[in-house]
Amino acid sequence: MTRLRFGFKTEQPRANYPDLVRIWQEADAIETIDDLWLFDHFVPLRLNLTDPCPEAWTLLTALAVQTRRARLGILVSGNTYRHPAVIAKMAATLDIVAGGRLEFGLGAGWHEGEHRMYGIPLGTTADRIRALDEACVVIRRLWTEARTSFSGRYYTLEDAVCEPKPVQPGGPPITIGGTGERLTLHVVARHADTWNFNGTSVDEFVRLNGVLDEHCGALGRDPAAITRSVQIHLGADLAPARDDAIAFIRAGAQHIVLNPRTSLESGLPERVARSLIEPVAASRSA
């Protein structure tokens, strides 16, 4: 049986920096929480647009220094926000800072308003996903090659150097988020170690799992090589999320990322572990 893993995600606008340090350290001390995540947005998504929202990679580096055990990452970084050669360098550096604990999350990017306010070109959905495909190639090559040259439709590198390399051989595992059947899941099948589903329908998760398996088959890749991950949102009452987690696990999820949509009060990771993770894990082995 594949080991079931649990993650804990904190969206930056829900707490200030000292409170984020505290809650990450609380979660880091709980063995049943395997990984910790931020989101990659420059403004809040569900709160007041002008509320504080620290930049994800800068904050993740600080939190890496404040933690010791849990793996950590951003679920997921928008590929449109940073050139892939730059983010490859950032990730390599952070993997060293974190002692080889980085999980590298990447997606095509989608937030139209955020792109508009920052003057970042968004492009069409198809262009963003094709650029994501090229970005995965560029990033992995920079992590593994002494010098990288690449000439694509979206990116060009000339004898590029990325030193020092990440601690993890071959670079951090890549998580790709998205649900597009024809393009996104094809990119997942080509490049991802983990696919993250951020939806609410178990039936849709099952259907897209099958689509991903088909893409893997067409590419000659073993579908079992890709971990199936699901984000589940937490309210004040953890019972609905507990039921959702059990349903997704029975449908094939191997990694559950728990994303509180409430304030990040002291003791929340412990309550989540005791009232959700432990009974869900027990139900799987029953």
N, C-alpha and C positions, 0 to 999 in steps of 0.2 A: 504494500500500500504506500502510495506517495505521501511523504510527510506534509501535513497541513500546516501552513504558515499564516500568521496574522500580522498585519501592519496597523499603524496608527498615524493618521494624517491630521496636521494642524494647519488650518488656513490662517495666514499671517494677520488679517485684520481682526481676528477674534481675541488677540492678546498682545500686550506690549512685549518688548524684548526680555525683560527680567522674568515675566510670567512664562514666556516660551521656553526659556532656559530651565525654569523650574519644572514645567510639565514634561519636557524632553528628558530631564534627568530622572523624574519619577518613572516614566515609561521605560527608560534604559535599564532601570533596576528590576524590571519585571520580566522574567525569563520567557513567559508565554507571548510577549510582544517581540516579534522578530525584527521589524523594521519600522523606521520613522520617516515621514514624508512632509514636504511643504507643497504648495501649489506655485505655479509660475505665472503670476499676473501682477501688473503694476498698479492696479486699482482693485478695490473690492468688487466681488461679483454680486453678492446678495445683501450687502450692507450699504451704508451711505457712501457715495462715490468719493467723497473727500476724506473719509477715515484713513488713518495711517495704514500703509501696506508696504512693508519693507521688501526690497528686491531679493528674490529667492536664492540665487547662488551666493551672494554676499552673506546672507543670513545662514545658509546651510553650512558654510565654512566655519562661522562662529559656533554653530551648534555642534558641529563635528568635534571641535576642541572641547566642548562641554560634556561630551558623552564618551563612553568607552566600549560598549558591547554591541548595541543594536546596529544593524545596517541602516543606511540612510540615503535619501534621494529626493527628487522632485517629480511629482506625479501630475502632469508631465511637463517638461520644458517645451515651449513653442519654438519650433525650428525657425520661424520667421524672425524671432527676436534677436538672434545672434548668429553670425556666420559660423558654419559647422567647424571650420578650422579653429576658430577662437574658442568655441565651447569644448572642443576636443582637448585643447590646451588647459582650459579651466578645469575640466573633469579629471585630467591626469594629475594636476596639481592637488585637487581636493582629495583624490584617492590616496595620495601620499599623506596629506594632513590627517585623513581619517584612518590611516593604517590599513588600507585595503577594504574599507567597508562600504564604498560607494555603489549604489544601484543607479544606473544611468537611464532616466526616463525621458522620452522624446515623443513629440507629436507634431502634426502638421501646422498647428496654429489655427485660430478660428475667430477670436474676439474682434469684431469689426470696429467697435467703438474705441477700443484700446489702440488698435493700429492707427486709426484716424487721429486721435489726440496726440500720439507720439510721432506722427509722420512716417510710420513704418509701412512700406508697401505690403498689401495683403495678397493680391493676386487672386486668381480663380481657385476653386477647390481642387481641381485637377492639377493645376500648376503647383500648388502647395504640397500635394501628396507626392508628385513626381520629384519635387525638390527634396522632400523628406527621404525618399529612396536614395538619391544621390548623397545626401548628407550622411546617411548611415554608412555608405561605402567610404566616404572621405574620413569620417571619424574613426572607424575601425582600422583603416590603413594607417592613419597618423599614430594610433596607439601601438602599432605592431611593426611598422617599417622604419628603417633609419632615415630615409628620405622619401617623400611622397609627391608624385606628379599626377595630376588628374585633369582631364579636359571633358567637362560635361555640358549639358544644356544650361545648368544653373550655377555651377561652381567650377572654378579653374584654380588649380594649385601648381606651382612650379618649384620642384625640388624642395618641398616644405619639410621642415624639421620640427618635431615635437619631443623635446627632451626637458626633463626626465620623463620616462614612461610611467604609466600607472603601476601601482604595486601589484594589482591582480594580473596574472599572465593573460595576454590577449586583450586586456582592458576590462572595465566593469561590465557586468551583465547589462544588456539593453532591454528596457521595458518600453514598448510602444503602445500608446493608447489610441483608440479610435474604433469605429464600427462600420466604416464604408466597405461594402462587400467586394466591389470589383478592384479598387485601387489600394485602399488602406490595408485590408487584410492580406493582400498580395505582398505588400511591403513587410508586414508582420511575418509572413511565412518566409520571406527572404532573409530577414535580419534579426528578428527579435528572439531573445531568450524567454521573455514573458510578454503575454498580451494582456492588457488591462481593459476591462469592460466597465464603463461608468454609466450603466443604465439601471432600470428598475425591474424589467421584465425577465423572469427566468426563462420563459419560452423563447424570447429573442436571444438571450444568451446561448441557449441550446442550439438554436438555428444558426447563429453566427459561428459557434464552435464547429459545426459541420462544414460551413463555408471555409473556415480556416483550414480544416483538415483537407479539404479538396485542393486548396492552393498549395498546401505542403506536398500533397501527392503529385501535383503537376510539376513541382520543382524538384521532386525526388528527395524531399526532406521528411524525416520521421516526425509526425505530428506530436509525438510524446516528448520531443525535444523542447517544446514551447510550453511553459507554465501558464495555466489559465487563471487570471487574477480578476477579482471583482471589487469595486468600491461600494461600500454600503454606508449610507448616511445615518448618523445617530441623532435622535432627539433626546429630550429629558427622560422619557420612558424608553428603556433599552429593550423591552420585550419585542416590539415589532422588528427591530434590527436583528435580534437573536433568531427570530423565526425566518427572516429573509436569509440570514447566513446559512442556516441549516438547509433551506431550499436550494440555494445556489451550490452548496457543497454536494448535495445529492445529485445535482445536475452536472457536476464535473469541475467545479471551482476548486483550485488547489491553494489559493492565496486570497485571503480576505483582508481588504484595507478598510479600516473603520474610520469614518470621517465625521467628527462631531460638528453639528450645526448649532451648537449652543456655546455659551461662554466656557472657557477652558479653566474651570475652577480646580483648586488643589484637591488631589485625591481622585480625579476623574480616571486616569489610567488604571488605578487599582480597582475602581468600581467596574470599569469595562472588563478588566481581566476576570474579576470574580463573578460578575453577573452575566457576561456574554461569552468571553473566550472559553472559559473553563467548561461551562455546560455545553457549548457547541462542540468542543473537542470531544467531550464525553459522549455526546450523542452519535458522533461518527464512529467511535469504537464499540458502541453498544451492539 
